[in-house]
Amino acid sequence: MRQRFYKARPLGALMCALWAVVASAEVVSGAQLPDGSQKVGENRYRAPKDFEATLDYYRSVYSTSSYPRRQIVNQPGVKAVHITNPSGKNFAGLNIYEANEEVRIYIVPTQQAAKPAKKPEPKSGKKK
């Protein structure tokens, strides 16, 4: 008799791991943040892990083929990457940067067309 051993399928294991990562994340303005992120300002968050681990997290959440990335700055002591949201829905993109041994995430808000306020017609001071 031949015994059959269970072999986990790589795709199934990957999907389970991805689901576990996605399920524990916080969503702000449509952008997903790593679990444990702390708010430090308007649309600004401190990432709980280092720069490379944060980029790996975003590679698993936002695929590089669908969400283009570009390097913003690469100076001594400062690294920054911009992830573009192609749909532009809820947020325009994410800036992930490391400075002073701290990793931060900035959610770039969408540029909504500002509607000009309707000004009331000035009343003339003349009496008829």
GIVENWO-V601888 format. One record per helix or strand of 2 or more residues. SS is the DSSP state (@ for helix, = for strand). FROM is the first residue (numbers start at 1). TO is the last residue. If there is no record, write none. Layout:
# GIVENWO-V601888
((SS:FROM:TO) (SS:FROM:TO))
This chain:
# GIVENWO-V601888
((@:10:23) (=:26:28) (=:31:33) (=:38:41) (=:44:46) (@:51:61) (=:69:75) (=:78:84) (=:91:99) (=:102:109))
